[in-house]
Amino acid sequence: MAISKKHCRKATERNRIKRLVRESFRKHQQQLAGLDIVVINQPAAAMADNGTIGDSLERHWQRCAKAKQKLTERDS
């Protein structure tokens, strides 16, 4: 996993974001199985608190799971 230095200048900020993404992904791994996911950080992520980042990731995982479900239904 890589977090851009362009948006998060300090290594501690980048590591915190990586930790949060990994933890959130592990919690939703069953829903997201079979998907290749790329997470791109935004400048606001460096200043956001952990809860805000977690909520944002939760919404993104739900969108990914919904898109996966639509693809599965279409292929059936």
TORPA-4810 file (N, C-alpha, C, O; in nm, 3 decimals):
<nodes>
NODE_1_0.085_-0.117_0.000_0.000_0.000_0.000_0.090_0.123_0.000_0.193_0.126_0.066_M
NODE_2_0.049_0.223_-0.073_0.127_0.347_-0.081_0.034_0.465_-0.060_-0.076_0.470_-0.114_A
NODE_3_0.080_0.561_0.017_0.009_0.686_0.040_0.098_0.798_-0.012_0.215_0.806_0.024_I
NODE_4_0.044_0.882_-0.096_0.122_0.986_-0.164_0.179_1.089_-0.067_0.110_1.139_0.021_S
NODE_5_0.308_1.120_-0.087_0.372_1.227_-0.010_0.315_1.363_-0.049_0.320_1.459_0.028_K
NODE_6_0.263_1.370_-0.170_0.209_1.496_-0.220_0.098_1.548_-0.129_0.088_1.669_-0.106_K
NODE_7_0.015_1.458_-0.077_-0.097_1.500_0.007_-0.070_1.489_0.155_-0.131_1.560_0.235_H
NODE_8_0.021_1.400_0.195_0.055_1.381_0.337_0.206_1.393_0.350_0.278_1.298_0.318_C
NODE_9_0.253_1.504_0.394_0.397_1.528_0.399_0.468_1.447_0.506_0.580_1.402_0.484_R
NODE_10_0.406_1.427_0.621_0.472_1.359_0.732_0.447_1.208_0.728_0.337_1.162_0.701_K
NODE_11_0.554_1.134_0.755_0.544_0.987_0.754_0.443_0.938_0.857_0.374_0.838_0.832_A
NODE_12_0.432_1.004_0.970_0.337_0.960_1.073_0.193_0.972_1.023_0.109_0.887_1.053_T
NODE_13_0.165_1.077_0.945_0.031_1.093_0.888_0.003_0.982_0.786_-0.106_0.924_0.786_E
NODE_14_0.101_0.955_0.700_0.082_0.849_0.599_0.064_0.713_0.666_-0.021_0.635_0.624_R
NODE_15_0.142_0.685_0.769_0.131_0.556_0.838_-0.003_0.541_0.908_-0.061_0.433_0.910_N
NODE_16_-0.054_0.650_0.966_-0.184_0.645_1.033_-0.294_0.613_0.931_-0.381_0.531_0.957_R
NODE_17_-0.288_0.676_0.816_-0.389_0.652_0.712_-0.379_0.507_0.663_-0.481_0.440_0.646_I
NODE_18_-0.257_0.459_0.640_-0.240_0.319_0.596_-0.297_0.222_0.699_-0.364_0.125_0.664_K
NODE_19_-0.270_0.249_0.826_-0.320_0.163_0.934_-0.472_0.160_0.934_-0.533_0.053_0.947_R
NODE_20_-0.534_0.276_0.918_-0.680_0.284_0.918_-0.741_0.212_0.798_-0.843_0.144_0.811_L
NODE_21_-0.679_0.227_0.681_-0.730_0.160_0.561_-0.719_0.009_0.577_-0.813_-0.064_0.546_V
NODE_22_-0.604_-0.038_0.624_-0.585_-0.183_0.643_-0.687_-0.240_0.740_-0.748_-0.344_0.714_R
NODE_23_-0.705_-0.172_0.855_-0.799_-0.220_0.956_-0.941_-0.223_0.902_-1.014_-0.320_0.923_E
NODE_24_-0.981_-0.118_0.833_-1.115_-0.112_0.777_-1.135_-0.220_0.671_-1.241_-0.283_0.666_S
NODE_25_-1.034_-0.241_0.586_-1.045_-0.343_0.483_-1.060_-0.482_0.546_-1.140_-0.563_0.500_F
NODE_26_-0.983_-0.509_0.651_-0.993_-0.640_0.717_-1.133_-0.666_0.769_-1.183_-0.778_0.761_R
NODE_27_-1.197_-0.562_0.821_-1.333_-0.577_0.874_-1.434_-0.607_0.764_-1.536_-0.672_0.790_K
NODE_28_-1.407_-0.562_0.643_-1.502_-0.577_0.532_-1.452_-0.673_0.425_-1.504_-0.675_0.314_H
NODE_29_-1.353_-0.751_0.458_-1.289_-0.839_0.360_-1.386_-0.938_0.297_-1.374_-0.967_0.177_Q
NODE_30_-1.480_-0.991_0.372_-1.577_-1.086_0.317_-1.661_-1.023_0.208_-1.685_-1.085_0.104_Q
NODE_31_-1.706_-0.899_0.230_-1.789_-0.830_0.131_-1.711_-0.797_0.004_-1.767_-0.792_-0.105_Q
NODE_32_-1.581_-0.775_0.020_-1.498_-0.725_-0.090_-1.414_-0.833_-0.157_-1.331_-0.803_-0.242_L
NODE_33_-1.436_-0.958_-0.120_-1.357_-1.067_-0.177_-1.372_-1.069_-0.328_-1.482_-1.055_-0.381_A
NODE_34_-1.260_-1.086_-0.396_-1.261_-1.094_-0.541_-1.247_-0.961_-0.612_-1.245_-0.956_-0.735_G
NODE_35_-1.237_-0.853_-0.536_-1.221_-0.721_-0.596_-1.078_-0.672_-0.581_-1.013_-0.699_-0.479_L
NODE_36_-1.029_-0.602_-0.681_-0.901_-0.532_-0.671_-0.936_-0.387_-0.639_-1.011_-0.323_-0.712_D
NODE_37_-0.880_-0.336_-0.531_-0.919_-0.203_-0.483_-0.796_-0.113_-0.475_-0.691_-0.154_-0.425_I
NODE_38_-0.812_0.008_-0.523_-0.708_0.112_-0.512_-0.768_0.225_-0.430_-0.874_0.278_-0.464_V
NODE_39_-0.701_0.262_-0.322_-0.745_0.372_-0.237_-0.652_0.490_-0.262_-0.530_0.478_-0.246_V
NODE_40_-0.709_0.603_-0.301_-0.630_0.723_-0.327_-0.665_0.827_-0.222_-0.781_0.864_-0.206_I
NODE_41_-0.562_0.872_-0.150_-0.589_0.968_-0.043_-0.605_1.110_-0.098_-0.545_1.147_-0.199_N
NODE_42_-0.684_1.186_-0.028_-0.706_1.327_-0.060_-0.632_1.412_0.043_-0.602_1.363_0.152_Q
NODE_43_-0.602_1.538_0.012_-0.529_1.622_0.107_-0.597_1.633_0.244_-0.528_1.642_0.346_P
NODE_44_-0.728_1.633_0.246_-0.801_1.646_0.374_-0.780_1.527_0.466_-0.800_1.538_0.586_A
NODE_45_-0.740_1.412_0.412_-0.721_1.292_0.494_-0.613_1.312_0.601_-0.623_1.256_0.710_A
NODE_46_-0.512_1.390_0.570_-0.404_1.412_0.665_-0.452_1.485_0.791_-0.398_1.465_0.900_A
NODE_47_-0.555_1.568_0.776_-0.604_1.646_0.889_-0.730_1.587_0.952_-0.771_1.630_1.059_M
NODE_48_-0.790_1.489_0.887_-0.914_1.429_0.937_-0.886_1.339_1.055_-0.779_1.279_1.065_A
NODE_49_-0.984_1.329_1.145_-0.967_1.238_1.258_-0.999_1.095_1.215_-1.054_1.071_1.108_D
NODE_50_-0.963_1.001_1.300_-0.978_0.859_1.267_-1.123_0.821_1.237_-1.149_0.742_1.146_N
NODE_51_-1.216_0.875_1.313_-1.357_0.844_1.292_-1.407_0.890_1.155_-1.483_0.819_1.090_G
NODE_52_-1.363_1.006_1.114_-1.404_1.059_0.984_-1.351_0.972_0.871_-1.423_0.941_0.776_T
NODE_53_-1.225_0.933_0.882_-1.166_0.846_0.780_-1.236_0.711_0.779_-1.265_0.657_0.673_I
NODE_54_-1.263_0.657_0.897_-1.334_0.529_0.907_-1.472_0.535_0.844_-1.512_0.442_0.774_G
NODE_55_-1.545_0.643_0.870_-1.678_0.660_0.811_-1.671_0.669_0.659_-1.752_0.611_0.588_D
NODE_56_-1.573_0.744_0.610_-1.555_0.758_0.466_-1.524_0.622_0.402_-1.582_0.588_0.298_S
NODE_57_-1.434_0.546_0.462_-1.400_0.414_0.409_-1.521_0.321_0.412_-1.542_0.243_0.319_L
NODE_58_-1.599_0.330_0.518_-1.721_0.248_0.529_-1.813_0.273_0.409_-1.863_0.179_0.349_E
NODE_59_-1.834_0.400_0.376_-1.918_0.434_0.260_-1.858_0.380_0.130_-1.930_0.329_0.044_R
NODE_60_-1.727_0.393_0.117_-1.661_0.343_-0.005_-1.673_0.191_-0.016_-1.699_0.140_-0.125_H
NODE_61_-1.654_0.119_0.094_-1.665_-0.027_0.090_-1.808_-0.067_0.054_-1.828_-0.163_-0.021_W
NODE_62_-1.907_0.005_0.105_-2.046_-0.027_0.071_-2.071_-0.006_-0.078_-2.139_-0.087_-0.141_Q
NODE_63_-2.016_0.102_-0.134_-2.032_0.126_-0.279_-1.964_0.016_-0.359_-2.018_-0.031_-0.460_R
NODE_64_-1.846_-0.025_-0.315_-1.774_-0.132_-0.385_-1.854_-0.262_-0.380_-1.866_-0.332_-0.480_C
NODE_65_-1.908_-0.296_-0.263_-1.984_-0.419_-0.247_-2.110_-0.415_-0.334_-2.149_-0.516_-0.394_A
NODE_66_-2.174_-0.298_-0.340_-2.295_-0.283_-0.423_-2.261_-0.300_-0.570_-2.335_-0.365_-0.644_K
NODE_67_-2.149_-0.242_-0.614_-2.107_-0.256_-0.754_-2.073_-0.401_-0.785_-2.104_-0.450_-0.894_A
NODE_68_-2.010_-0.469_-0.691_-1.977_-0.610_-0.709_-2.105_-0.692_-0.724_-2.113_-0.781_-0.808_K
NODE_69_-2.204_-0.662_-0.642_-2.330_-0.734_-0.647_-2.399_-0.714_-0.782_-2.453_-0.809_-0.839_Q
NODE_70_-2.398_-0.591_-0.833_-2.460_-0.563_-0.962_-2.390_-0.641_-1.074_-2.456_-0.695_-1.163_K
NODE_71_-2.257_-0.646_-1.069_-2.182_-0.722_-1.169_-2.215_-0.870_-1.162_-2.231_-0.936_-1.265_L
NODE_72_-2.226_-0.922_-1.041_-2.256_-1.064_-1.021_-2.396_-1.096_-1.076_-2.416_-1.199_-1.141_T
NODE_73_-2.493_-1.007_-1.049_-2.629_-1.029_-1.098_-2.635_-1.021_-1.250_-2.706_-1.098_-1.313_E
NODE_74_-2.560_-0.929_-1.307_-2.558_-0.912_-1.451_-2.497_-1.033_-1.522_-2.543_-1.074_-1.628_R
NODE_75_-2.393_-1.090_-1.462_-2.324_-1.205_-1.521_-2.403_-1.335_-1.505_-2.376_-1.434_-1.573_D
NODE_76_-2.500_-1.334_-1.415_-2.574_-1.459_-1.390_-2.675_-1.489_-1.497_-2.745_-1.590_-1.490_S
</nodes>
